[in-house]
Amino acid sequence: MHYIVTNGNAYAIDHPQDAIYGAPVLEDGTVDWDGSYDIAWDNLHEEEREYVAHLAYHLQEIAKLSEEHLEVFVK
């Protein structure tokens, strides 16, 4: 799993091909993964949609780099 914490929310993906999902961040800074949720794209304002899409892009790139890094050491 790869995730980014910002503005009281965590945004995560498990694999580069997966959809992004969210989870609330508790007051102590830990992520409440039990409270995770699918992103309701239709309910987001245009600016929020662009922001979350931007996060999703970077999460996918991070996940791809991680997979490539693992392949180097497996060979």
C-alpha positions as CSV (number, residue, x, y, z in Angstrom):
1,M,0.0,0.0,0.0
2,H,1.1,3.5,-0.8
3,Y,-0.5,6.5,0.7
4,I,-0.3,10.3,1.1
5,V,-1.7,12.2,4.1
6,T,-2.9,15.7,3.5
7,N,-5.6,18.0,5.0
8,G,-6.8,15.4,7.5
9,N,-7.3,12.6,5.0
10,A,-5.1,9.8,3.7
11,Y,-5.3,8.9,0.0
12,A,-4.1,5.4,-0.9
13,I,-3.7,2.8,-3.6
14,D,-2.6,-0.8,-3.2
15,H,-1.2,-1.3,-6.8
16,P,-0.5,1.1,-9.7
17,Q,-3.6,-0.2,-11.6
18,D,-6.0,0.2,-8.6
19,A,-8.3,3.1,-8.0
20,I,-7.5,5.6,-5.3
21,Y,-9.4,5.5,-2.0
22,G,-9.4,7.6,1.1
23,A,-9.4,7.2,4.9
24,P,-9.7,9.7,7.7
25,V,-6.8,10.7,9.8
26,L,-7.3,10.6,13.6
27,E,-6.3,13.4,16.0
28,D,-3.2,11.5,17.0
29,G,-2.1,11.4,13.4
30,T,-2.8,7.8,12.7
31,V,-4.8,6.7,9.7
32,D,-8.2,5.0,10.4
33,W,-8.0,2.3,7.7
34,D,-11.2,0.7,9.1
35,G,-13.0,3.9,8.1
36,S,-11.6,3.8,4.5
37,Y,-13.9,4.9,1.7
38,D,-14.2,5.0,-2.1
39,I,-13.7,8.5,-3.6
40,A,-17.1,9.9,-4.7
41,W,-15.8,11.7,-7.7
42,D,-19.3,13.0,-8.6
43,N,-19.6,14.7,-5.2
44,L,-16.3,16.6,-5.5
45,H,-16.1,20.2,-6.7
46,E,-13.9,20.6,-9.8
47,E,-10.9,21.9,-7.9
48,E,-11.2,19.0,-5.4
49,R,-11.4,16.5,-8.3
50,E,-8.3,17.9,-9.9
51,Y,-6.5,17.8,-6.6
52,V,-7.4,14.2,-5.9
53,A,-6.6,13.2,-9.5
54,H,-3.2,14.8,-9.1
55,L,-2.6,12.8,-5.9
56,A,-3.8,9.6,-7.6
57,Y,-1.3,10.2,-10.4
58,H,1.6,10.6,-8.0
59,L,0.6,7.6,-6.0
60,Q,0.5,5.5,-9.2
61,E,4.0,6.7,-10.1
62,I,5.3,5.9,-6.6
63,A,3.7,2.4,-6.8
64,K,5.3,1.8,-10.2
65,L,8.7,2.9,-9.0
66,S,8.4,0.6,-6.0
67,E,7.5,-2.4,-8.2
68,E,10.4,-1.6,-10.6
69,H,12.8,-1.3,-7.6
70,L,11.7,-4.7,-6.3
71,E,12.2,-6.3,-9.7
72,V,15.8,-5.2,-9.8
73,F,16.6,-7.0,-6.6
74,V,14.6,-10.1,-7.5
75,K,16.6,-10.7,-10.7
